[in-house]
């Protein structure tokens, strides 16, 4: 009897999987599989259609991968429109948390097409240990208001990652609020009778404020909350038009944009008073704009290929920034009275991967990046630029004290601030730029963090910066063998001979090769077919602005 659940359910799931092969979702299949579908339905307490989807995802997951819409249509050998009739069943399984999903980030952006589906691991564990259907979503009761706010935020992270839809996000939020009215803050918020989206935004903003963020970017926040552009745009419009109830109740306020698209919201002083009345002390404000902080976990892993010289130098830099090595280096340098800061200049031609290299180093060493937009540091107001540059370093030092690992301060495209100094005695603008450089030189002299700068124009750099950079790594165009590896990594469907041919024919940087890959994806979307080598050659030729640099189509003689 102990094995009844395990063996009867797995046997029925297996039969459904076998019977459904190339069934085209015809009525005859449902008749032949009725008894086994009922076994699955009874265990999960779901419909017959949902049982079919569960059996399929369960079985296909045990091939060792997620399941997508294409996997199912291929298995059923059916018209995609037949499977699309199950869209409500998919949503029901997501809502019940029987299915988990994440977005692939590839392909056409249509409902279901980008969902990578897995069965909830709690269910597989229960089945394999002969247990009844587990209670999903149930966790230990929160012991304080901080745990509730963190739960609210973590559910939003699931939504932002595409694991759950907005309706599930709001469903969890409603339950958390209704189950925790004994906490004064939750009770006060509930008494406002806001819509659930406003409740969620307010609780989210409180959590971010507790974590040191003075404001939250509206666009970033709403993209994480709403899974459709229409709902997102409607909510943003009400915010910026002051038609939102949180604004009308003077709980949040708009932080006007200094540039085109960085409009943000923050708690009002009235909110701060309300929150503190409920026994919560808000943390001190961090001066770093959260929009300028890149979290290592958010950086997508990419394979980068370099010529031998830069690969060797970058390997040393990467090893140095591993935390144990970094701490030991700082200690030994400090003991000898040497500057403890790690500074590196990554210079070379555009498209050779300088910025992406910094991102990948940060990801691999688990360090945050504080990214500085040089164009914004050069204020139109005379005298302000110097203050901004000084504040960049002051704020970085303050931010670094609160980080587990020393973050990376990145000056991207730093040509405008480390270029050759102008002759003295000229215009006020020249004097201001020279002052900015003097401040930067002074800061780097005593800098004890991690400073990385990128530039395309190393010949224009002032010589005073030479000794301020411990590493000066030149990024050259990849040689033919490296280019062949890049082509192979980007288009694994190409043969080795084709990759070598492309590397020999075209003197492209990694960035230009990425353009070809983008054209490849667009072609497949528009035409619905895979590109061939001839298409790739056409894309390459269209990438060349100076056509005389191209080599005629056809294999070259050795």
C-alpha positions as CSV (number, residue, x, y, z in Angstrom):
1,X,0.0,0.0,0.0
2,X,2.9,2.4,0.7
3,X,3.8,2.3,-3.0
4,X,0.3,3.0,-4.4
5,X,0.8,6.7,-5.0
6,X,4.2,6.5,-6.4
7,X,3.7,3.6,-8.8
8,X,0.1,4.2,-9.9
9,X,0.6,7.9,-10.6
10,X,4.0,7.4,-12.4
11,X,2.5,4.6,-14.4
12,X,-0.4,6.7,-15.5
13,X,1.8,9.7,-16.3
14,X,4.0,7.4,-18.4
15,X,1.0,6.0,-20.3
16,X,-0.4,9.5,-21.0
17,X,3.0,10.4,-22.3
18,X,3.2,7.4,-24.6
19,X,-0.4,7.6,-25.8
20,X,-0.1,11.3,-26.6
21,X,2.8,10.9,-29.0
22,X,1.6,12.3,-32.4
23,X,-2.0,12.3,-31.1
24,X,-2.6,15.7,-32.7
25,X,-4.9,16.3,-29.6
26,X,-7.7,14.5,-31.4
27,X,-10.8,13.3,-29.3
28,X,-9.7,9.7,-29.8
29,X,-6.7,10.3,-27.6
30,X,-8.7,11.6,-24.7
31,X,-10.9,8.5,-24.9
32,X,-8.0,6.1,-24.9
33,X,-6.2,7.9,-22.1
34,X,-9.3,8.7,-20.0
35,X,-8.5,6.3,-17.1
36,X,-4.9,7.4,-16.8
37,X,-5.9,11.1,-17.0
38,X,-8.4,10.5,-14.2
39,X,-5.6,9.1,-12.0
40,X,-3.6,12.3,-12.6
41,X,-6.7,14.5,-12.1
42,X,-7.6,12.9,-8.8
43,X,-4.1,13.4,-7.4
44,X,-3.7,17.0,-8.4
45,X,-7.4,18.0,-8.2
46,X,-7.4,19.5,-11.7
47,X,-9.2,19.1,-15.0
48,X,-8.6,16.5,-17.7
49,X,-6.8,19.0,-20.0
50,X,-4.7,20.2,-17.1
51,X,-3.8,16.6,-16.3
52,X,-2.5,16.1,-19.8
53,X,-0.3,19.2,-19.5
54,X,1.0,18.1,-16.1
55,X,1.8,14.6,-17.4
56,X,3.7,16.0,-20.4
57,X,5.8,18.5,-18.4
58,X,6.5,16.0,-15.7
59,X,7.7,13.5,-18.3
60,X,9.7,15.9,-20.4
61,X,11.3,17.5,-17.4
62,X,12.8,14.1,-16.6
63,X,14.7,14.3,-19.9
64,X,16.7,16.9,-18.0
65,X,15.4,20.2,-19.4
66,X,12.6,22.7,-19.3
67,X,9.6,22.4,-21.6
68,X,8.4,25.0,-24.0
69,X,5.5,25.5,-26.4
70,X,7.5,24.1,-29.3
71,X,8.4,20.9,-27.4
72,X,4.7,20.2,-26.8
73,X,3.6,20.9,-30.4
74,X,6.4,18.6,-31.7
75,X,5.4,15.8,-29.3
76,X,1.7,16.1,-30.1
77,X,2.5,16.7,-33.8
78,X,-0.4,19.2,-33.8
79,X,-1.2,22.5,-35.2
80,X,0.0,25.1,-32.7
81,X,-3.5,26.6,-32.6
82,X,-4.8,23.4,-31.1
83,X,-2.4,23.7,-28.2
84,X,-3.2,27.4,-27.9
85,X,-6.7,26.4,-26.9
86,X,-5.2,25.2,-23.6
87,X,-4.0,28.7,-22.6
88,X,-6.4,29.0,-19.7
89,X,-5.2,25.7,-18.4
90,X,-1.6,26.8,-18.5
91,X,-2.5,29.9,-16.5
92,X,-4.5,27.9,-14.0
93,X,-1.5,25.6,-13.4
94,X,0.8,28.7,-12.9
95,X,-1.7,30.2,-10.5
96,X,-1.9,26.9,-8.5
97,X,1.9,26.9,-8.6
98,X,1.9,23.4,-10.0
99,X,3.9,24.8,-12.9
100,X,6.9,27.2,-12.6
101,X,8.0,29.2,-15.6
102,X,10.8,31.6,-16.7
103,X,11.2,33.6,-19.8
104,X,13.8,32.3,-22.3
105,X,14.6,35.8,-23.7
106,X,14.7,34.3,-27.2
107,X,12.2,33.9,-30.0
108,X,9.0,35.8,-30.8
109,X,7.4,37.7,-27.9
110,X,4.0,36.1,-27.9
111,X,2.0,34.5,-25.1
112,X,3.4,31.0,-24.2
113,X,6.1,31.0,-26.8
114,X,8.9,32.2,-24.5
115,X,7.8,30.2,-21.4
116,X,10.2,27.6,-20.1
117,X,8.1,25.3,-17.9
118,X,9.1,23.1,-15.0
119,X,7.0,21.1,-12.6
120,X,7.1,22.3,-9.0
121,X,9.9,20.4,-7.3
122,X,7.8,20.0,-4.2
123,X,5.4,17.9,-6.3
124,X,8.0,15.6,-7.7
125,X,9.5,15.1,-4.2
126,X,6.0,14.2,-2.8
127,X,5.3,11.7,-5.6
128,X,8.6,10.0,-5.4
129,X,8.2,9.6,-1.6
130,X,4.6,8.3,-1.8
131,X,3.1,11.4,-0.3
132,X,-0.2,13.1,-1.2
133,X,-0.4,16.3,-3.2
134,X,1.6,18.9,-1.1
135,X,0.3,22.2,0.0
136,X,1.9,24.7,-2.4
137,X,3.0,28.2,-1.4
138,X,2.8,27.4,2.2
139,X,5.7,28.7,4.3
140,X,6.4,29.4,7.9
141,X,4.4,32.3,9.3
142,X,6.4,35.6,9.3
143,X,7.5,36.6,12.8
144,X,7.9,40.4,12.1
145,X,7.0,43.1,9.7
146,X,10.5,43.0,8.1
147,X,9.9,39.4,7.0
148,X,6.5,40.3,5.5
149,X,8.1,43.2,3.5
150,X,10.9,40.8,2.3
151,X,8.3,38.3,1.2
152,X,6.5,41.0,-0.7
153,X,9.7,41.9,-2.5
154,X,10.8,38.3,-3.2
155,X,7.4,37.6,-4.9
156,X,8.1,40.6,-7.1
157,X,11.5,39.1,-8.0
158,X,9.7,35.9,-9.2
159,X,7.4,38.1,-11.3
160,X,10.4,40.1,-12.6
161,X,12.1,36.8,-13.6
162,X,9.1,35.6,-15.5
163,X,8.4,32.8,-13.1
164,X,4.9,33.9,-12.2
165,X,2.3,36.2,-13.9
166,X,1.1,39.5,-12.3
167,X,-2.2,37.9,-11.2
168,X,-0.3,35.4,-9.0
169,X,1.9,38.2,-7.7
170,X,-1.1,40.2,-6.6
171,X,-2.9,37.1,-5.3
172,X,0.1,36.4,-2.9
173,X,0.2,40.1,-1.9
174,X,-3.6,40.0,-1.0
175,X,-3.1,36.9,1.1
176,X,0.0,38.4,2.9
177,X,-1.9,41.6,3.7
178,X,-5.1,39.9,4.9
179,X,-3.2,37.3,7.0
180,X,-1.1,39.9,8.8
181,X,-3.4,42.7,9.8
182,X,-2.1,42.3,13.4
183,X,1.0,44.2,12.3
184,X,0.4,48.0,12.7
185,X,1.9,49.0,9.3
186,X,-0.1,46.4,7.4
187,X,-3.3,47.5,9.2
188,X,-2.6,51.2,8.5
189,X,-2.1,50.5,4.8
190,X,-5.1,48.2,4.6
191,X,-7.3,51.0,6.1
192,X,-6.6,53.2,3.1
193,X,-8.6,50.7,0.9
194,X,-6.2,51.0,-2.0
195,X,-6.3,48.8,-5.0
196,X,-3.9,45.8,-4.7
197,X,-1.5,47.3,-7.3
198,X,-1.1,50.4,-5.1
199,X,-0.7,48.3,-1.9
200,X,2.0,46.3,-3.6
201,X,3.9,49.4,-5.0
202,X,3.8,51.0,-1.5
203,X,5.1,48.0,0.3
204,X,7.7,47.5,-2.3
205,X,8.8,51.1,-2.0
206,X,9.0,50.8,1.8
207,X,11.2,47.7,1.4
208,X,13.5,49.5,-1.0
209,X,13.8,52.5,1.3
210,X,14.6,50.2,4.2
211,X,17.5,48.9,2.0
212,X,18.9,52.3,1.6
213,X,17.3,53.4,-1.7
214,X,16.1,57.0,-1.6
215,X,14.0,56.6,-4.7
216,X,12.9,53.9,-7.2
217,X,13.0,54.2,-11.0
218,X,9.3,54.0,-12.2
219,X,10.1,52.2,-15.4
220,X,12.2,49.5,-13.8
221,X,9.7,49.0,-11.0
222,X,6.6,48.7,-13.2
223,X,8.4,46.4,-15.7
224,X,9.0,44.0,-12.8
225,X,5.4,44.2,-11.5
226,X,3.2,44.1,-14.7
227,X,3.5,41.4,-17.3
228,X,1.8,43.4,-20.0
229,X,2.9,46.7,-21.5
230,X,-0.7,48.1,-21.5
231,X,-1.1,47.7,-17.7
232,X,2.3,49.1,-17.1
233,X,1.7,52.1,-19.3
234,X,-1.6,52.8,-17.7
235,X,-0.1,52.7,-14.2
236,X,2.8,54.9,-15.1
237,X,0.4,57.5,-16.8
238,X,-1.6,57.7,-13.6
239,X,1.6,58.2,-11.5
240,X,3.1,61.0,-13.6
241,X,-0.4,62.6,-14.0
242,X,-0.8,62.7,-10.2
243,X,-4.0,60.6,-10.5
244,X,-2.7,57.8,-8.3
245,X,-4.1,57.3,-4.9
246,X,-0.7,57.0,-3.2
247,X,0.1,60.4,-4.5
248,X,-3.3,61.9,-3.6
249,X,-2.8,60.6,0.0
250,X,0.6,62.2,0.1
251,X,2.4,58.9,0.7
252,X,4.7,59.0,-2.4
253,X,6.0,61.7,-4.6
254,X,7.5,62.0,-8.0
255,X,11.2,62.7,-8.3
256,X,11.4,64.8,-11.5
257,X,13.7,63.5,-14.2
258,X,17.0,65.3,-14.7
259,X,17.4,63.4,-17.9
260,X,15.0,61.8,-20.4
261,X,13.8,58.6,-18.8
262,X,14.9,58.4,-15.2
263,X,11.7,59.6,-13.5
264,X,11.4,58.0,-10.0
265,X,9.2,57.9,-7.0
266,X,10.0,58.1,-3.3
267,X,8.3,58.1,0.1
268,X,7.1,61.4,1.3
269,X,7.9,62.8,4.7
270,X,4.4,61.9,5.8
271,X,5.1,58.3,4.8
272,X,8.3,58.3,6.8
273,X,6.4,59.5,9.9
274,X,3.7,56.9,9.4
275,X,6.2,54.1,9.1
276,X,8.2,55.2,12.1
277,X,4.9,55.4,14.1
278,X,4.5,51.7,13.3
279,X,7.8,50.9,14.9
280,X,10.0,50.8,11.9
281,X,13.2,52.8,11.7
282,X,14.2,53.7,8.1
283,X,17.9,53.3,7.3
284,X,20.1,56.1,6.4
285,X,20.0,57.1,2.8
286,X,22.6,55.7,0.5
287,X,23.8,58.3,-1.9
288,X,24.5,56.0,-4.8
289,X,21.7,56.1,-7.3
290,X,20.4,52.5,-7.5
291,X,20.0,52.8,-11.2
292,X,23.8,53.2,-11.5
293,X,24.5,50.0,-9.5
294,X,24.7,46.8,-11.5
295,X,24.2,43.6,-9.5
296,X,26.5,40.7,-10.5
297,X,23.5,38.3,-10.4
298,X,21.8,40.3,-13.0
299,X,24.6,40.1,-15.5
300,X,24.1,37.5,-18.2
301,X,27.0,35.1,-18.6
302,X,28.7,35.5,-22.0
303,X,31.7,33.7,-23.5
304,X,34.4,36.2,-24.5
305,X,37.5,35.4,-26.7
306,X,40.7,37.3,-26.7
307,X,44.1,37.3,-28.3
308,X,46.8,35.7,-26.2
309,X,48.3,38.9,-24.8
310,X,45.1,40.5,-23.5
311,X,43.8,37.1,-22.3
312,X,46.9,36.7,-20.1
313,X,46.6,40.2,-18.7
314,X,42.8,39.9,-18.1
315,X,43.4,36.5,-16.4
316,X,45.7,38.2,-13.9
317,X,43.2,41.0,-13.2
318,X,40.4,38.5,-12.8
319,X,42.4,36.4,-10.4
320,X,43.4,39.5,-8.4
321,X,39.8,40.5,-7.9
322,X,38.9,37.1,-6.4
323,X,38.2,38.2,-2.8
324,X,40.9,36.2,-1.0
325,X,43.6,37.5,-3.5
326,X,42.2,41.0,-3.3
327,X,42.3,41.1,0.5
328,X,45.8,39.7,0.6
329,X,47.1,42.1,-2.0
330,X,45.6,45.1,-0.2
331,X,47.2,44.0,3.1
332,X,50.7,43.4,1.6
333,X,50.6,46.7,-0.4
334,X,49.5,48.6,2.6
335,X,52.2,47.1,4.8
336,X,54.8,48.3,2.3
337,X,53.4,51.8,2.1
338,X,52.2,51.3,-1.5
339,X,48.8,52.4,-3.0
340,X,46.3,49.7,-2.2
341,X,43.8,50.5,-5.0
342,X,43.4,48.3,-8.0
343,X,43.1,50.5,-11.1
344,X,43.0,49.3,-14.7
345,X,42.5,51.0,-18.1
346,X,40.9,48.9,-20.8
347,X,41.6,50.6,-24.1
348,X,41.3,49.7,-27.7
349,X,39.1,49.8,-30.8
350,X,35.3,50.0,-30.5
351,X,33.5,46.7,-30.4
352,X,36.4,44.7,-28.9
353,X,34.6,43.8,-25.7
354,X,36.0,46.3,-23.1
355,X,32.8,47.1,-21.3
356,X,31.4,43.5,-21.5
357,X,34.7,42.3,-20.0
358,X,34.2,44.5,-17.0
359,X,30.7,43.1,-16.6
360,X,31.9,39.5,-16.8
361,X,34.7,40.1,-14.3
362,X,32.1,41.5,-11.9
363,X,29.8,38.6,-12.4
364,X,32.6,36.0,-11.9
365,X,34.0,37.8,-8.8
366,X,30.5,38.6,-7.5
367,X,31.2,42.3,-7.2
368,X,28.7,45.1,-7.8
369,X,29.5,47.7,-10.4
370,X,29.0,51.4,-9.7
371,X,28.7,52.7,-13.3
372,X,29.5,56.4,-14.0
373,X,28.1,58.1,-17.0
374,X,30.8,60.6,-17.9
375,X,28.5,62.7,-20.0
376,X,26.3,63.4,-17.0
377,X,29.3,64.3,-14.8
378,X,30.2,67.2,-17.0
379,X,27.4,69.6,-15.9
380,X,26.3,72.6,-18.0
381,X,26.6,74.7,-14.8
382,X,30.1,76.1,-14.3
383,X,31.6,74.8,-11.1
384,X,29.2,71.9,-10.7
385,X,31.3,69.4,-12.6
386,X,34.1,69.5,-10.1
387,X,31.7,68.9,-7.2
388,X,30.1,66.0,-9.1
389,X,33.4,64.2,-9.7
390,X,34.4,64.7,-6.1
391,X,31.1,63.4,-4.9
392,X,31.4,60.3,-7.2
393,X,34.4,59.1,-5.1
394,X,32.9,60.2,-1.8
395,X,29.7,58.3,-2.5
396,X,31.6,55.3,-3.8
397,X,33.6,55.0,-0.6
398,X,30.4,55.4,1.5
399,X,28.6,52.7,-0.6
400,X,31.6,50.4,-0.4
401,X,31.5,50.4,3.4
402,X,28.1,48.8,3.3
403,X,29.0,46.1,0.7
404,X,30.2,42.6,1.6
405,X,32.7,42.8,-1.3
406,X,34.5,45.9,-2.6
407,X,32.5,47.1,-5.6
408,X,33.9,48.1,-9.0
409,X,33.8,51.8,-9.9
410,X,33.5,51.9,-13.7
411,X,34.1,55.0,-15.8
412,X,32.8,53.8,-19.1
413,X,34.0,55.6,-22.3
414,X,36.2,57.8,-20.1
415,X,37.8,59.8,-23.0
416,X,36.0,62.9,-22.0
417,X,37.5,63.0,-18.5
418,X,41.0,61.6,-18.9
419,X,42.0,63.2,-22.2
420,X,44.9,65.5,-22.6
421,X,44.7,68.7,-20.5
422,X,44.2,72.0,-22.2
423,X,46.6,74.9,-22.2
424,X,46.3,77.1,-19.2
425,X,45.0,80.6,-19.5
426,X,42.3,79.8,-22.0
427,X,38.5,79.7,-21.6
428,X,36.6,79.0,-18.4
429,X,35.5,75.7,-19.9
430,X,39.1,74.7,-20.4
431,X,40.0,75.6,-16.8
432,X,37.0,73.6,-15.5
433,X,38.0,70.5,-17.5
434,X,41.6,70.8,-16.2
435,X,40.2,71.2,-12.6
436,X,38.1,68.0,-13.1
437,X,41.2,66.1,-14.2
438,X,43.2,67.4,-11.2
439,X,40.5,66.2,-8.9
440,X,40.4,62.8,-10.6
441,X,44.2,62.5,-10.4
442,X,44.1,63.4,-6.7
443,X,41.4,60.9,-6.0
444,X,43.2,58.1,-7.8
445,X,46.4,58.8,-5.9
446,X,44.7,57.8,-2.6
447,X,42.2,55.4,-4.0
448,X,41.9,52.1,-2.2
449,X,39.0,50.4,-4.0
450,X,38.6,49.0,-7.5
451,X,38.6,51.5,-10.4
452,X,38.2,50.4,-14.0
453,X,38.0,52.8,-17.0
454,X,37.4,52.1,-20.7
455,X,38.3,54.2,-23.6
456,X,38.5,53.9,-27.4
457,X,41.0,56.8,-27.7
458,X,44.1,55.9,-25.7
459,X,46.3,58.3,-27.7
460,X,44.3,61.2,-26.4
461,X,44.9,60.3,-22.7
462,X,46.9,62.7,-20.6
463,X,50.3,61.2,-19.6
464,X,49.6,62.2,-16.0
465,X,47.2,59.2,-15.8
466,X,49.8,56.7,-16.9
467,X,51.1,55.8,-13.4
468,X,47.6,56.0,-11.9
469,X,46.6,52.9,-13.7
470,X,48.2,49.7,-12.4
471,X,47.0,47.7,-15.4
472,X,46.8,49.1,-19.0
473,X,45.2,46.4,-21.1
474,X,45.0,47.0,-24.9
475,X,42.1,45.3,-26.7
476,X,43.0,44.6,-30.3
477,X,40.9,43.2,-33.0
478,X,40.8,39.4,-32.6
479,X,43.1,37.4,-34.8
480,X,41.8,34.9,-37.3
481,X,41.8,31.9,-34.9
482,X,40.0,33.9,-32.2
483,X,37.5,35.2,-34.7
484,X,36.7,31.7,-35.8
485,X,36.0,30.8,-32.2
486,X,33.7,33.8,-31.8
487,X,31.8,32.8,-35.0
488,X,31.5,29.2,-33.6
489,X,30.2,30.4,-30.2
490,X,27.7,32.8,-31.8
491,X,26.5,30.4,-34.6
492,X,27.2,26.9,-33.4
493,X,25.3,25.5,-36.5
494,X,28.2,26.6,-38.7
495,X,30.9,24.1,-39.6
496,X,34.5,24.6,-38.6
497,X,35.4,25.3,-42.3
498,X,32.6,28.0,-42.5
499,X,33.8,29.6,-39.3
500,X,37.4,29.7,-40.5
501,X,36.2,31.1,-43.9
502,X,34.3,34.0,-42.2
503,X,37.3,34.7,-40.0
504,X,39.5,34.9,-43.1
505,X,37.1,37.0,-45.2
506,X,36.0,39.7,-42.7
507,X,38.1,41.8,-40.4
508,X,35.2,42.2,-37.9
509,X,35.4,43.1,-34.2
510,X,33.3,41.1,-31.7
511,X,30.7,43.9,-31.7
512,X,30.4,43.7,-35.5
513,X,29.9,39.9,-35.3
514,X,27.2,40.6,-32.8
515,X,25.4,42.7,-35.4
516,X,25.5,39.7,-37.8
517,X,23.9,37.5,-35.1
518,X,21.2,40.1,-34.5
519,X,20.5,40.1,-38.3
520,X,20.3,36.3,-38.2
521,X,17.7,36.4,-35.4
522,X,15.6,39.0,-37.2
523,X,15.8,37.1,-40.5
524,X,14.5,33.9,-38.7
525,X,11.7,35.9,-37.1
526,X,10.5,37.5,-40.3
527,X,10.9,34.6,-42.7
528,X,10.3,31.8,-40.2
529,X,13.2,29.7,-41.5
530,X,16.8,29.0,-40.5
531,X,19.4,31.0,-42.3
532,X,22.1,29.3,-44.3
533,X,25.7,30.1,-44.9
534,X,24.9,32.2,-48.0
535,X,22.6,34.4,-45.9
536,X,25.4,34.8,-43.4
537,X,27.7,36.0,-46.1
538,X,25.1,38.5,-47.3
539,X,24.7,39.8,-43.7
540,X,28.5,40.2,-43.5
541,X,28.8,42.1,-46.8
542,X,26.0,44.5,-45.7
543,X,27.9,45.2,-42.5
544,X,30.8,46.6,-44.4
545,X,30.6,50.3,-45.0
546,X,33.6,50.3,-47.3
547,X,32.8,47.5,-49.8
548,X,36.4,47.4,-51.2
549,X,37.4,45.8,-47.9
550,X,35.3,42.7,-48.5
551,X,36.5,39.6,-50.2
552,X,34.5,38.1,-53.0
553,X,32.1,35.3,-52.1
554,X,33.7,31.9,-52.6
555,X,36.3,29.9,-50.9
556,X,39.8,31.3,-51.2
557,X,42.6,29.2,-52.4
558,X,45.3,28.3,-49.9
